[in-house]
Every structure is written in structure tokens, then in C-alpha cells.
């Protein structure tokens, strides 16, 4: 781990750059990419196709000078009630999953958010700059409460269930990003509002302190396919759904995958066409197949002229199994290697603390909090 004097040197380098009118991003030679995922159970197919596969793709295509930070955000999980034993197991299993899908701890920094107290320190500082009005305009907390209670829509959400942590977690999310002075954040459209808040808070801090310490992170547009529930194709695939048949887990066996795809809701319209509005169930299966085979969804649909849902479901089940069997085998091998997982988590946390502590030395000095 870096010494205190090394942190100070890095912070002074940052301060010198900003005094010369350079942006904070000019200190890093390449992009700084940050993203996180909550440890709330084994990831499902939607998580994999929507986010995790993009992390692997980013790792493969990143320039040598780029830095990649991928975090398991345990503090975010606490915004809703969690069973301690289940959460502890989920944290370990998710780290094993990230390694199983191909993330390399020698190339990417993989760490538990709760192993780095800088996140909460910076979140408190940012919360003191965050207007309540901005937080009230955040809508994701309603979505999370609705999903956790299996409500039909957000109109059924009782605001009395809202706790302070869930209300302010976009500020912690901003701290997650800004602690590493990230320049790019791969997020889906549902998180665009939160990234805009992060940019606003970075700008407020920069203007308040008189130094452009934080870069304004850009949304990194990646291929992101919205995978829907197999039982209710009007909503996203979710780990919180009480219907186990609604989602395919990365740990599901070939037989389980086949069974879940066979029971997936479609429609009675003859033939196979891609029409998300009129035929959401059929279109969801086509989306899954196109994502697994990395093909255009319309081209995939065109192959089923004169065929029915039986043919489509059989092909989807086979494609999903081909996609997941490698990561599933690796996961089962890695998840029991406790010493290895602990070593990866420790090394990742040390690297994350080194990078973020340099940011905080600078932030504390600007606020008059340095010793």
C-alpha cells in the first residue's frame, strides 16, 4: 500500500495540474473506467448480457494506459433489508463470478466497496453539497422499492418505506465514481439520471473549491440488451421476483435452463417475428438468442420463417447453455477457493485505496481538513 508521503505527492501533482488550469483527467494518461454491481444473489442472464459481459469486453479492448475499476458495492445493498449470512455469501459468490466470466485481477482492479472507507467519507462530503431538490428528482428509489415488494408499478409504493440510505444512495454512487476521478462510466439508460447527478456534484465541488479536481465523467455507451422476465415479459428479469422460473441464473444447469426457456411466456400468434410492443415474450427470446450469438436480432428472427415457438425455444436453450457452461464450470471451481478469493479481494482493495486516497488527500486539503 502507498505510504502517506506518496499519497501527498500524488495529491500535490493533482493540485499543481489544476492550478495550471488543467482538468483532473489530465493527470491520468488514459481513461479511468469505473462500474459497480450489488451483491444481491447469484447474477442472472440479464445481469450478464446487460453489464458483466460489457466489463469483460472493456477489459479486452481497453488501451494499455486505461485504468479499470470494477466494484462489488456492498454498502448499496444495505439500502434494502438484507440477511447477514446471505449477504456475506453473495459478496463472495459475486467475486467468484467476476473471475469466472473472465475479469483478470492483474488487469482490472476488482474490489469490495466496503473494504475502502474513502467511499463513505467522500459521500458525506458530497452530501453536504447536494441540494435536496436534486435528490427528490431521482426516481430509481421508487423502482427499487417496487421491485423489492413485487408491486405492479411505482404507484403502489408507500413512501413511508423510504429510508435515508435509499434516498441518498445516488450520492454514494457519485462518491464511488469520483473517488477514482473516473472519466468514463459504463451504465445503462436507467442510471443516466444518477450519472448526471454525479457530474453536477463534481462541478459543484470544482467551482466551490476553485480547482477542477474532479473530471466530469462521461457515460460509456456499450452494447446493453434489456433482458425481460421469462414469466412476465413486461418487466425486466429480476433477482427479487418470487417466481424462480422467471430468470436464468449463471449457476443453472443445462436441464434447468431448458425447463425455464420451455415455460417462458410467448403468445398465440402464428410464426416468429420481432415486435417488442405487440409480442414482448417472443421478442424477448429473440433478444436473448441474438445476444448469445452476437447477431442482429432482425436477422435472427428472419431464420424462423415458417417455424414456431418450439423451434425458437429449443435454439434459445441451446445458445444460453453454450454461453454459460464455461463461466458456470469456472465459478464452481473458484467459489470454494477461499484463500484465493481473499487474496484477490485484499489486493484489489489495496490498489483501490491507493488510488482513492490520493484523491482524498487533495480533497481534505481544499476543505481545510488535512492534518
N, C-alpha and C positions, 0 to 999 in steps of 0.2 A: 504494500500500500504506500502511496506517496506520503512523504513527510509533510509536516505543517509548512516548513520553509518552501517546499516545492509547490504547494498549493498557493502560497503567497506569490511566488514567482509567476505562476500561470495567471493569477488574478491581475498582477501588475501588467503583464503583457496585454491582457484584455483591456485594462483601463487605458494603457498608452494608445492602443489602437482606436478606442472610442474617442479619446481626446483629440486625435488627429482627424476626427470626422469619419473614420471608417466604421462600417457596421460590425456588429459582433460576429457575424458569419464569416468575416474576412480572416478571423483568427484561425479557423479550421480550413485546411487545404481543400477539402471536398464536402460533399453533402453529409449532414448528420441526420440520420433517419431514426425516428422513434415510433414504436407502437406497443400496445399492451392488450392483454386478454385476461378476463376474470376467471379464477379457478372455481367454477361452479359446476363441477361434474365433468365427466368424460366428454370431450368435444364431439360434436355431431357432424354429419356431412355438410351441413350449411356453414358451420364454422370453418371447415377445411377448405371448401370451394370459395367461400366468401372472403377469408382473411389469411388463414395459415398457409395455404399454397402460394399466396402472393408474397408472404415473408420469404419462403424458400426461393421464389423467383427473383425477388430483390437481392437476396444474398448471391445468387448465381450471376446476376447482371450488374452488380454494383462495381464501380471503379475501385481500384486498389486504395485510393485515398479516402473513400467514403467510410463513415462510421455507422454501424447498425446497432441499435439498442432495442431488444425485444424483452418486455417485462411481463411477469405474472403479477397482476395487480390485486393482491390480497386485501388491501385496505378498501378498495372499491366494492369488493364482495360484501363487506360488513354493512353496507348501506341497507341491506335487507337481512332479516334474521338468518343465521347460519348455525348448523350443528357443528360444534368444535371438532369432533372427530372426523366428520365428513369433510369439513374444510381442510383439515390437515392432510387427509388422504388425497383430496382433489389437487392441492398445491403440488404434491409430489408427482402425482399421475400426469399433471399437465406439463411439468418439466420433462418427464419421460416422453410425453407425446411430442413435444417440440424437437427433441433429439431424434425421435423415431421417424419424423417426417423429413428429416434431412438438414435441420439447422445445425451448423457447426460452431461450437463454443470457442473455437480458435479464430473464427472469422467474425461471428456476431457475438455481441455481449448479451448473454441470457441471464436474467436475474429475477429474484423476487423483490417486488416493490417494497415490501415491508422489511427488507434487510437494509434499506437505505433511508435513514431518518431525514435526510435532506428533503425528501418529497413533502413530508408534513410540515417541516419548517418553512419551506418556500410557499406552501399552500396557505399557511397562516398569514404570511406577509402579503400575498396576493389578495387574500380575503379582505384585508384591511383597505384595499384599493378598489374592491369590486362593488359597484352600485347594486343595491337590492333589485332595482328595476330590471337590470340585465338578467339576473338570476330568475326573476319571475317570468321572463320571456322564454326560458328554457322549457322545452316540452318533454324531454326524454324521461323525466322522473314519473310522469303520468303513464307513459308506456311501460316502464319497468314495474310500477305498482299493478297495472292492469294485467301484465303477464304473470306476475307472482301470485295473483289471486284468481287467475284464469277467468278474468272478466271478458265479456264480449267486446267491449270497446272502452275507450278512456272516459266516456261519460259516466261509467259505473264506478269510477274511482272515488273513494272517500278521502278528501284532503286531510282529514284528521289522522290518517295513517302516515302522512309525510313527516319524516324526521329531519333534523338539521343536516345530518350527514348526506342524505339523499338529495336534499335541496342544494347543498353546496358542493356536491361532488364534481361538477364541472370545473370548479376552481382547483381542486386536487388534480384533475385531469390536465389542466393547464400547467400546474407545477410539475407534473410528470414529464411534460414536453420541454418546458423552459429550463428545467434543472440541467439539461444536457445541451442547452442552446440549439435545440433541433431546428433544422432548416426545412425538413420535409416530414410529413406525417401521412402514412397510408391509412385512410379511413373511408368508410362507406358514406353514402349520402345522408344516412340517419345521424351521423356525427358531425356533419358540416357546421351546424349551429354551434357546437361546442368548440370547434376549431376557430370559428370566428371570434368567440369569446376569448380564447387563448391569445389570438392576435391582438384583440383590444387591450387585454391586460398587459401584454408585452409592451404595447405602445404607451399605455398609461405609465408604466414603470419607467420606461426610457425617458419620457417627457418630464416626469416628476423628478427623476434623479439628474436630468440634464446629460445623460450618457446613453448612447444606443447600445446598451448591454445585451439586450435580447434581440435576436433576429425575429422577424415576423414569419412564423412557419407557414409553408405552403402545403396545400392539400395535394398529396401524391396520388394521382389518378391511376389506378391499377384495374386489371380485369376483375370485376366483382359480380358474381352471379347470385341473384337473390333466390335462395332455395326455400320452397314453401313446405308446410306441413303435409305429410302424406295422407293425413286423415281430414284435414281442413285446409285446402289449398287457397283459402282467402287470407291466411296468416302465415307468418314466417315459421320455419322449422325452429322449435324451441326446446331447450332442456327442461323448462318449467312445466311443460304440458303434462297432465296426468296420464295421457294415452301413450304408452310406450311404443305403440305401433306407428306413431306419428313421426318418428325420427330414426335415422340410421346413425348409430354410434360408431366411432372409429374402431371400437373393440368388438363389434358384432361379427359373428361367424358368417360364413357363406350361406348357411341354412337360414339364419335369422334375417340376413339381407334379402334373400329370395322371398321369405314369408312376408316381410314388410312391404316389399315392392308389389307382390301379388295382391295384397289387400289395399293398396293405395287407391284413393278415391279418384275416379275419372268421370265419365259421362256416358250417355246412351247414344250420342251422335255417331253415325257410321263414319268409318275412316279415321285417319290420323292427320290433324292439322295443327299448326301452331297459332293459337289465338288466346293470349293470356286473359283477356276480358271475358270472352264467351266460353272458353274451355280451359279454366285455370288448372284443373287436375292433370289433364292430358299435356298441357303446355309445360307444367312443372316437370313431368317425366322427360319431356324432350329437352328441357333446360339441363336437367341432371345428366342426361346422356351426352349432350353436346359438350358439357363441361368436362366430363370424364374422358372424352375422346379428343378434346380440344378442336372441335369443329364448329362451323356456323350452324346455329340452331335451325335455320330455314333449310339448309342443305340436308341436315339430319331428318327433318320432317318429310322432305321430298322422297326419301328412301322407303317410306311406308305407304306409298300409294297402293291401294288395293289390299292393305293389311289391316289388322285390328289391334286392339289393346293387348291381346295376349302376346303377340309377337313383340310389341314395344316393351312390355314389362319384362319379358324374358331377356331382351337385349340390355335393358337398363340394369337389371340384377347382375348380369354377367360383367358389365362395364364397371359397376360400382365395386364388385368383388375384385376385379383386376386392379383397380385404383387403390383399394385399401389393404389388400392382403400383405403387401410389403411393409407398410407402416405398422400394421397390426402385429406382424411377427416381431418386428423390432421393438415395439412397445412392450410386448410380453417378455422379451428378453431383458430390456433395460429397467423396467419398473421395479424389479427385485434387486437391482444392484445399488443398494443403499449407500455404500461408501462412494461409489462413482457419482451418484446424483448429488450427494452432499458436497463433493469436491467441485462439481460444475457450478452449483449454486453459490458456493463460497467464492470461487474465482470470479464469477460474474459480478457478485455484489462488490467485491473489492475494486474491480475495474469501473463499475458504475459509481461508486463512492469517490474514486479518484477524479473522475471527470466532473461530477457534480459539485464536489467540494471546492474546486477551483472557482466555479460559478458563485458559490455561496460566500467565499472569502470576499469576492468583489461586491456582492450584494450587501453584505453586512457592513463593509466599509462605507459604501454610499449612503447607508441608512444611519450610520453612526453607532452600529452595534459591534464593531470589531473591538477586540480586547487590546 
